[in-house]
């Protein structure tokens, strides 16, 4: 019985959503302060702005792995230099763990 109730609730929600879309679209167009041509032009301009901003965000996000890789490479180089000068492997491991803990605690 619970499954049937869930199905009924989902159908009611979808029906209400569809009805709301069908009613609100013409009302929004009717109450719009712009003519049809001007409204389409405004929507197009805003869409282009959104696409431009999304492209910038994608570009920024795509640079993050390269920066992280570079930082990790530098840390590995530093650890290798320190290990070469150490007598004890345990000291080198402890040093690496402390550097890793410091890096985890600082945000990018």
Secondary structure, 3 states (H helix, E strand, C coil): CHHHHHHHHHHHHHHHHHHHHHHHHHHHHHHCCCCHHHHHHHHHHHHHHHHHHHHHHHHHHHHHHHHHHHHHHHHHHHHHHHHHCCCCHHHHHHHHHHHHHHHHHCCC
